[in-house]
Amino acid sequence: MSPMEIDGNTLKLIITNGSLKLKKHSQEINDLNVFPVPDGDTGSNMQSTMMSGVTAIKTLEDEPVEKVGKALSRGLLMGARGNSGVILSQLFSGFAKAFQALTVANAVQFIEGLLQGVKQAYNAVINPVEGTILTVAREAAEKAKEEADAKSDVLDILKVYLEEAQKSLERTPDLLPVLKESGVVDSGGAGLVLIVEGMIEALEGEVYDLEKETRKKEKAAKPKYDKEDTEFGYCTEIIIQLNPEKSFNKEKLTKQLSRLGDSIVVVDDDEICKVHVHTEKPGDALNIAQSYGEFANLKIENMSMQHTETLLHSPESEGEHDCGHDHSHQTSNFVSSTPKKYGIITVVSGAGLKATFEEMGVDYIIDGGQTMNPSTQDFIEAIEKVNADNILIIPNNKNVMMSAEHAAQAAPDENVIVLPAKTIPQGYASLTMFDSNQSLEDTVEEMKELIDHVKTGEITYAVRDTQVNGMSIKKDDYIGLAEGDIVATHKDRFETAKALLEKIIDDESEIVTIMFGTSVDRKEADKLADFINETFSEVEVDIISGKQDIYAYLFAVE
C-alpha cells in the first residue's frame, strides 16, 4: 500500500499499528530512564495513552478522515498519562486538526498535520526542553516538509520522517548532558520512533492483530481459579486488625478461603491483613476472617447485580485484582448535595500514605503516582465527584502535573487549582498549612509557600549499572535522591539513608518526617529517627508507616 492520500480507514490502520508496535516494546522504553530507578514509566505512559486513542477509533468504519481524527484526538487527550503521554497526545491531537472538513487527506495535508502536532505539543509545555521527544518530532516534521514534493505519497513522507527522527534521537545526548552521562537516548523520542515504524509497517502490509493482542491481555488477566459457581457471587474484601495475642498463619487462612471461592489474595503485615475473595458465601468468609482479629473494613459486592454495599469505610483499600471491579481508593464515593467550600483531590499510593492524606482532609484519593500515573480522564472523574466551590488538586508527582492541569482546563465550570506539589513530601507539607476557614487566595498562597520550602529525599535501589553525577552505581545498590537528583549511594540501605539525610538537613531544618515503605520494618525507621536526633539535636522527627512500594523511604524536611 502506497497511498497518495489516506481515508479514515487508513488513518485508523496506521495509528493502531503504530500503537501496538509501541505496546510490544514499551518495557524497552521504560528501561531508557535517565536515572537507574525502578519506576521508569515513559513507555507505559506512552503506550497507555496511544491505546486510549485506539479504543476511541476502534469501532469506526468507512468514516471520513476528519471524524477518525476527532475521535482519536479526544481519546488521546482523555487517556493521556504522565508528561510523555500528554506531550504525545498533543502531537497527535494537533496532527488530527489538519484533517478538519476532509474526507481524505493527501500528502501535503499529512505533512501539515505533522507540523501542527509539533506546534501544539510545544505550546503545551511551559518550558520546552530540547533533546526530548519535542526535538525529535520537530526535526523529523521539518525534514519531511523539506523533502516532500507533488509526487510524494504518505509512505514516502513517513519514511523521510522516520529516517530523520532516528537521527534526531541519536543526537539527543548531545543536547541533554544527563542523557550522555547515563548512556541513553531520550525515551520519549524512542517511543515516537517505534510508533512511526509501526505506521510504516502497516502501509507495507505488516499489520499487528489488535484482537489478538486484546485476547492476550484478557488471558493474562484471567484468575488462577476458574470455578463456575463463582462466576458471579460476591466480591468480598476484608481488612482485619490482627489480634496480637493470637498467632497468624497466612497459609492456613488462604487454605480456608480456597474452600469457599476463588480470586483469593491475602496480604499481611505485623498489624493488619487484607483479604480478597470471590465466593457465594461471604458470611462464611467473614466468620473465618474474624477468628484472626477484629474487622477494620468490610466491602461486599454482588457481582451479579453490580451493587456495592460498603459496611465500614477505611483507607486501607489497595491491591490489584482480576475481577474487573474498581478496588482503587477513592474517599469521595458519595457526593453531598451541599457543596463544601473546599474539596481536595490528590494522587497517592501506599495504604499508610492514603490514610495519612485522608486524615489531613483529602476528599478524593486517586490511586497512583510512581509507575501508575493517572490519566486526564481520572482527574476529570474525580473533579466531577467532589462537590465543592473550590477544588485543589495535589499531584504529588512531577510526572502527573500535566495530566492534572489538562483536566483542570477541561472543567471550565469548576474552579480548579492545581498546586505545584511534585513529590509526596511536598504534598504532605502543603496539607499541614491547609485551613478551610481562610480565603482561597490565602490558602493557596500558604500551601504553595510551604511546597517551595520543603526538601524532598527518597531512597530506592538501582535497576542497572550506571555513572551518575560522578558516582559509580551498581545494579541493586541503594541510591538516595535529593529533589530528584542522585546524591548518595551505598550497598546498605541504612547507610544510604544516613548519607542522604546529612545532605538535606541543615541548621535551618526544624521538622523531618520519615515515611517508610513496605520493605522497611518499624525498628529500622526508629533507628533512623535516633540517628537524626543524635546528629541534629534541634530537629523534631515524625514517623509515618507509608506502606509505599519502590521507595523504601520518603523524607520531608521542613
N, C-alpha and C positions, 0 to 999 in steps of 0.2 A: 504494500500500500504506500503510495507516494502522492498524497493529495495536494492539488493546487489550492484547495480550500477545504475546510472542515465543517461538518454539520454537528448537531447536538450529540448524535450517537458516537461520533469520532472523538469529540471532546471528552465525553464520559469515558470512553475506552482508554484514552491515554492518561487521564487523571487517575483512573482506577489502577491501571497497570503501574504507573509511577509510584502510587501509594503502596501497593503490595510489594514492590521491589524494596522500598524503604522499610516496610514492616519486616521483611525477611532478614534485613541486615541492621535492624535497629540497635541490637546489642553492640555491634561493632562501632556504631556512632557513640553509644554510651561510653565505650572504652576510650574514646578520644578526649575524655575530660582532662582539662589542663592539670588540675591537681589530682593526685592518686587516691582520692577519697572514694568510698564505696557508694556514693549517691549520684554518680554520673547519670543524668536522665535526659540529655538532649535528644537522643534517638527515640526514647519512649515518648517524650512530649511531642516530637515532630510526627511520629507515626500515628499517635492517637489523634492529633489534630487533623491529619490528612484523612484518616479513616472516618472521622466525623463528616468530612466533606463527601467521601464516597457513599456513606449511608444516605446522605441528603439527596444524592442524584441516582441512587441505585434503581429506583422504580421508573425513572423517566425513559421513555422510548419514543423515538421519532419526533423529538421536540426540537424547536429552534435552538440554535447555539446560545441565544440570549437567555432563554429560560433555564437551560442547564447551567449557564454561568451564574445566574442569580441564585439558584438553589445551592450551587457549590459554595459561593461566597457566604451565604447565610450559614451553611453547615460548618464551614471552617471557622467563622467568627465565633459561633456559639461553642464550638468544641475546642477552641484554642487553649492549650495548656503550656504553661511556662513561657519564658521570654522567647525561646526559639520557636515555639508553636505559634505565639502571637505574631511574630515577625513573618513566619511562613504564611499564616492566614492572610496577612496584609499583602504579601507578594501576589498570592493567587486571587485575592479579592480585587485588587487593582487590575490584575490581568483580565478578570472576567468583565470588568466595566467597559472594556474596549468592544465588547460584543453587544452592547445595547442596541435594540431595534434591528438586530441582524438575525437572519435565518441560518446563514452560513457565514464563515469568516475566511478571508483569503490570507495569503502570507503577509501582506503589508499590515493588515489588521491584527494578525497574530503577533507581529513584532511590536505594534503599538501597545498591545496588551502586556507584553513583557516589560516595556518601558514604563507604563503606567503602574505596574506592580512594584517596580523599584521605587518610583516616586512616592507611592502610598506607604511603603514599608519604611522609607527614610523619615517621612513625616510622622510616623507613629512612634518613633524613638526620640526621646528628648535630647539625648547626647549620642548620636550615631558614632560608632567606633569602626574604623577601617581595619581590615584584616579579619572580618567576620563574614557571615552569610550575606550581609548587605553589600560588601565589596564584590563578592563572587557573583551575585545576581546582577549588580550594576555593570561590571566589566563584561560579563557574558552577553547581556542585553545590548550594550553599546556595540559590541563586536558583531552581533547578529544584524543589527541595523546597518552597520558599515558595509557588510559584505553582501547583503541581500540585493537582488535586482528583480526586474519584472519576470524573469524566468524561474525564480526560486519558488520552491514549494515548501510546505510546512516541515517536511522531513529534512530538507536541506538546511532550513533555519535552525532546527533543533540540533542538528549535528554541529553547526558552527557554534551555537550557544554552548553545547556540551564541551567542545574542544577548548573554548576559552574559559569556561567555568573550571575545568580541570587544571588549566594553567594558573588561573587566579587562585585556586585552592592551594596549589603548591607554593604560591607566593605569600600566603597569609602569615607564615612565621617571620617573614621579613618586615611585616607591618606591625606585628604584635610580638615583642620580645619574649613575653611569657610563654607563647607557643613554641618559640625556638628553644628556650631553656628546657621546656618539658619534652621536646622532641615529637610534637604532634602538629597536625594542621587543624584549622578551625572545624569543630564538629558540626556546627550548623551548615557551613558551606559544604561539608562532605555529605550531609544528608540531602541537600539540594541536588548535588551531582547524582546521587542514587535515583532520585525522583525523575530527573531528566533522562537518565539511562533507561529507566522503565518505560517512559513515554516513547522513546525512540524504538525500543524493542517491540512495543505494541504496533507501531506503524510498519515494522518489518516482519510482523507475523508471529512474534514470540509473546504470547499472551498468558498471563497468570490467571488461574481459575479462582475467582472470588468466592464462589460457592464452596470449592474445595478447601480454601483457607478458612472459611467460616465453619465448615464441618470439623476441621482440625481443632479449632478453638473450642467448639462445643464438646468434642470428645475429650479434650484435655481438662475441661471443666466438669466432666461427669463425676458424680460422687463415687467413692470407693464402694459403697454399698448400693445395691440396686434392687431393693425389695419392693414388690408390687404393693404390698399393704401400706407402705409409707409414701406412695406417690403423692398422696395428698396428706391428710392427717394434720399434725400440729408442729410448727417450727417452734421449738422451746429453748429459751435462753435463761440460764440461771446463774447468778453470781452469789457465791457462798462466802460468808465471813467464817473462815475455818475456826473450829474450836481448838484453842491452844492446848487443851488438856487431853485431846484425842489425837492419835497418830493418823496421818492422812496417807492413803495409799492410792495414788493416781491410777495405777494399773487395775486395781480392784474396782474402782469406780467406773472406769472405762468398760470393763468386762460386764459389770452390772447393767450399764446403759445399753450395751450391744444387744442384750436380750429384748430390749424394748423397741429399738428402731435403728436408724442409720444416720449418715452425715454427722457422725459424732466428733466433736472437738472438745478436748479438755486441756485447759491451760491453767497453771497454778504458780503462785509464789509462796512466800512464807506466811502470808496472811489471808489471801483470798484465792478462790478457784472459780474460773469461768467455764461454764458448760454450755454446749450447743448440741441439740439432738432433734431429729425428726421422728415423731412417734405418734401412734394412735392413742397412747395412754399417758398424757402429760402428767396426770396426777401421780402415777407410779414413779415417774422420773423425779417429781418433786419430793416424794417420800424418801427415795434413795438419797437424793442430794442433801436433804435436811438432816440425815443421820451424821453428816460430816460437819455441821455447823448451822449458823443462822443465815437466813436469806438476806442479802443486801439488795438484790434486784431480781425481779421475775418478769419475763416477757413471753407471752404465748400467742402465736399467730396461727389462725385456722387457714391452712394453705388452700383449702377448697373454696372458702368464702372470701379469701384475701382480706380478712378482717383482723386487725391487731388490737389487743387489749393490753395496755401497759398497767400492771398491778402496782408497781413501785418503780419510779424513775430514778435512775442512777447514772452518773457519768462513766461508769465502768463498762461501756459498751463498745468493744472493739474486737477485731479479728476478721479474717476472711472466710467466707463460707460459699459453697457452691449451690445454694438453694435458690438463688435468684432473688432473694428478698434483700431489702436495704438494712444492713446492720451498722451503717455509719452512725456516728454520734452527732445528733442534731438536737440541741436542747430545746429549741422552739418548735415543738411538734404541733402545738395548738396556738392559733392566732387569736389574741384577745380582740374583742370588738372595740375596746377603748385604746386608742394609740398612746404609747408611752412618749415621754419627751425624748429619750434616747434609746436606741437599740444598737447592740454591739454584735458584730459578726467577726469571727476570727478563724484562722486555719491552724490546727494543732493535731499532732499525732502523739500517741502515748497516753495510756489511761490516767496516769497521775497528773500529767500536764493538763489534760482535758478537765479533770476535776478541779484543779487549781484555777484555771481560767474561768470555769463556771462559777466558782465561789467568789471570784473577783467581779462578777457582774455581767459576764458574756451571755448573750441571749441565744446565739446560734453558733455552734461549732461545726465547721466543715472538716472532716477527717482528711488530713493530708499534710503536705509540706515537703520534706525531703523525699524524693523519689515518687511522690504521689501528688503532683501538682494539680489542684482543682482547675476545672475549665471555666471559661467565662459564663457558661450556662449554669454551672454550680453556684456561682456568686449571684446570678440573676434570680435563681430559685430561692436562695437564702434571703435576698432583699425583699422578694415578694412575701415571704413568710414572717418577716419581722415587722410588726405593726408599730411604727414609731415615726415621730415627726422628723427626727434626725437619725440617720443610720451611720455608724462609724465602722469601717472595715479595717481590721488589723491583720495584714497578710502574714507577718512573721517569717517571711522568706523573700529574698530578693527576686527569686525566680517566679514568684506568684504575683508580684506587683502589677505587671502589665495586664494580666487577666482580670484582676480586681478593678483596675482603672477602666478597662473597656466595659466591664459590667456596669460600673457607675455611670458611664456615658450612655449606656443602653437603657438606663432607667431615669429618663428626664423628669418623670413625675415625682420622683423621690429625691429628698435632699440627702445625698450620699457623699460622705467624706472618706477618702482612703488615706489612712495615716501611714507615714513613711517608715513603718517598722519592718525591717528586713531580716530580723532574727527573732527567735523565741525570747531571748533575754530582753530585747528592745520592747517587744510587745508586752511582756510581763511588767517591765518597769513602767511603761506608759499607763497601764491599768492601775498602778498604785497611786496615780495622780487623778484618776477619773472621779469626778464629783458631779453627780446628776443634778445638783442644785445650782450649779453655775450656768452662765450663759454659754451658748455654743462656741462663741469666739474664744472665751477664756478657757473653756475645757480643752479645746483642740490645741490652743497655744501652749498650755501647760503640759499636755501629753507629748506634743512634738518636742518641747524643750527637754524633757527627760529622755526621749528617744535619742536626741543629739548628744546627751551627756553619758549615757550608759555604755560601758565597754562590754563586748561580747567575746567569750572564749569558748572553744569547742575542742573536744578530744575524740578522735576516731582512729581508724587504722588505715594503712596504705594498701592499695589493691595491686600495686606494681612497683618495681624498682624505678627510681627517678632521681633527678637532680633538680631541686627547687630552692631558690633563694640561697644558693651556695651550700645547701645541705645535701648530703648523700642519704637517700631514704631507701630502705629495702622493703620488699613486699612483707606485709604483716607487722611492720614496725608501727608503733603508735605515733600519731602526729598531733601537734597542738596548733590550733588556728586562732589568731587574734584578729578580729574584724575581717575574717576571711582569708588572711594571709598565713601561710605556714611559718611558724617562728620557733617551733620546738619539735624534736623527735627523739624517741628512745624505744628500746625493746620492751621496757617496763612501763605499763600504763600509769602507775602512781608517780613514777619519776617524771614522765612526760607532763602530767598534770601540775606537778610542783614547778617545773621549769616554765610552763605557760603562765601560771599564776604570778610568778615572780616578775614576769614581763608586763602583765596588765594591771597589777595592783601597785599603786604609788601612794605618796604621802597624803594626797587629797581624797583617796578612796575611803568610804565610810561603811558601805554595806557590800558583802559578797553573797550572792545566792548560788548555791550548788544544786543543780538539777541532775540527779544521777539516773542512768538508764537501766535497761533490763539486764545488761551484762555485769552490773556492779552491785555488790551487796552493801547493806547499810553500814557494816563495820568499816569498809574501806572509805565510804563517804565521811563517816565520823572521824576517821584518821586524817583525812584531808582537811577537815574543818580544824582539827587540832593543830595541824601544820600552819594553817593560816593564822590562827590565834597566837601561836608561838612566834611566828615570823613578823606578823603585822598586828601588834597588840591593840591598836586603836580601831581595828576593823570588826564590825559585827557580822556574824555568819548565820545565814539561814540555809536549811537543807530541805529539798523537795524530792520525793521519790517520783520522778517524772515518768518512769517506765517507757521511755522512748527507745526506739531501735537505732542502730547505726552509730549514733553519737553517745559514747559512754558517759560523757559529762558535757553539760552546758553551764557556763558561768555568766552571771550578770554582775558586773562590778559598777557600783554607783558611788 
